[in-house]
Amino acid sequence: MSMTRKISAAGLAAVAVLGLGLASAAPASAAGPTGCKSYVDAKSVRGYAECAGGAGYVRVIVTCRDYRGTDSKHRGSWVVANSSAASVYSCGGQTAWAVAAAHETAIQIG
């Protein structure tokens, strides 16, 4: 019984040391995008996503609803998070409308 406890304690100590090593190896730029927001335009045609700063990329995820009431999700292209560009996806506006927008972010290490 005490041998099991010693092995478990040693295993936990090894994991803790490994975890500290990995945390210190990550560059400061791995912080990721900051100040991100996503929204649908006033005409409910397009969804947008943008970030105010940080390192990495952002893209919009738009929920489009067609004239039958069927929803579908679509993604815009990746844009640099701290640029003035926004990720945009258009549902069309003729037979489908943007009803919601969200965003996803990514970082590039190395």
C-alpha positions as CSV (number, residue, x, y, z in Angstrom):
1,M,0.0,0.0,0.0
2,S,2.8,2.5,0.9
3,M,4.6,1.5,-2.3
4,T,1.6,2.6,-4.4
5,R,1.6,5.9,-2.7
6,K,5.3,6.5,-3.3
7,I,4.9,5.7,-7.0
8,S,1.9,8.0,-7.4
9,A,3.7,10.8,-5.6
10,A,6.7,10.3,-7.8
11,G,4.5,10.3,-10.9
12,L,2.8,13.5,-9.9
13,A,6.1,15.2,-9.2
14,A,7.3,14.2,-12.7
15,V,4.1,15.6,-14.3
16,A,4.5,18.8,-12.4
17,V,8.1,19.3,-13.5
18,L,7.2,18.5,-17.1
19,G,4.3,20.9,-17.0
20,L,6.5,23.7,-15.8
21,G,9.0,23.0,-18.6
22,L,6.2,23.2,-21.2
23,A,4.7,26.4,-19.8
24,S,8.1,28.2,-19.8
25,A,8.8,27.0,-23.4
26,A,5.8,28.8,-24.9
27,P,6.7,32.2,-26.5
28,A,5.1,35.4,-25.4
29,S,3.4,35.7,-28.8
30,A,1.4,32.6,-28.1
31,A,-1.0,34.7,-26.0
32,G,-3.4,34.7,-29.0
33,P,-5.8,37.2,-30.3
34,T,-7.4,39.7,-27.9
35,G,-10.4,42.0,-28.0
36,C,-12.3,39.9,-30.5
37,K,-15.9,40.4,-31.5
38,S,-18.3,39.1,-34.0
39,Y,-21.5,40.6,-35.3
40,V,-24.2,40.6,-38.1
41,D,-24.6,43.7,-40.3
42,A,-27.8,45.8,-40.0
43,K,-29.3,44.3,-43.2
44,S,-28.7,40.7,-41.9
45,V,-26.7,39.8,-45.0
46,R,-23.1,39.4,-43.7
47,G,-21.4,38.3,-40.5
48,Y,-18.1,39.8,-39.4
49,A,-15.3,38.9,-36.9
50,E,-12.3,41.0,-35.9
51,C,-9.8,41.4,-33.1
52,A,-8.2,44.5,-31.7
53,G,-4.8,43.0,-30.9
54,G,-2.8,40.0,-30.0
55,A,-1.0,37.4,-32.2
56,G,-2.7,34.9,-34.4
57,Y,-5.8,34.7,-36.6
58,V,-9.6,35.1,-36.4
59,R,-12.4,34.0,-38.7
60,V,-16.2,34.4,-38.5
61,I,-18.7,31.6,-38.2
62,V,-22.1,32.7,-39.5
63,T,-25.4,31.0,-39.1
64,C,-27.5,31.6,-42.3
65,R,-31.2,30.9,-42.4
66,D,-32.9,30.3,-45.8
67,Y,-36.4,31.2,-46.8
68,R,-37.6,27.7,-45.6
69,G,-36.3,28.4,-42.1
70,T,-33.4,26.0,-42.4
71,D,-30.2,27.1,-40.7
72,S,-26.6,26.3,-41.9
73,K,-23.2,27.4,-40.6
74,H,-20.5,28.8,-42.7
75,R,-16.9,30.1,-42.0
76,G,-15.2,33.1,-43.4
77,S,-11.5,33.2,-44.3
78,W,-8.8,33.6,-41.7
79,V,-7.4,37.1,-41.2
80,V,-4.5,38.4,-39.0
81,A,-6.0,39.3,-35.6
82,N,-4.2,42.6,-35.1
83,S,-4.8,44.0,-38.6
84,S,-7.6,46.3,-39.6
85,A,-9.1,43.5,-41.7
86,A,-12.2,41.6,-40.7
87,S,-13.2,38.1,-41.6
88,V,-16.5,38.2,-43.6
89,Y,-19.1,35.7,-44.8
90,S,-22.1,36.7,-46.8
91,C,-25.3,34.7,-46.7
92,G,-26.5,36.3,-49.8
93,G,-29.5,38.3,-48.7
94,Q,-31.8,37.1,-51.5
95,T,-32.7,33.7,-50.3
96,A,-30.8,33.4,-47.0
97,W,-30.0,35.8,-44.2
98,A,-27.4,36.0,-41.4
99,V,-29.1,35.3,-38.1
100,A,-26.1,34.9,-35.8
101,A,-22.3,35.4,-35.8
102,A,-19.5,33.9,-33.7
103,H,-15.8,33.6,-34.2
104,E,-12.9,31.3,-33.7
105,T,-9.2,32.1,-33.2
106,A,-6.0,30.4,-33.8
107,I,-2.3,31.0,-32.9
108,Q,0.8,30.2,-34.8
109,I,3.8,29.0,-32.8
110,G,7.2,29.0,-34.5
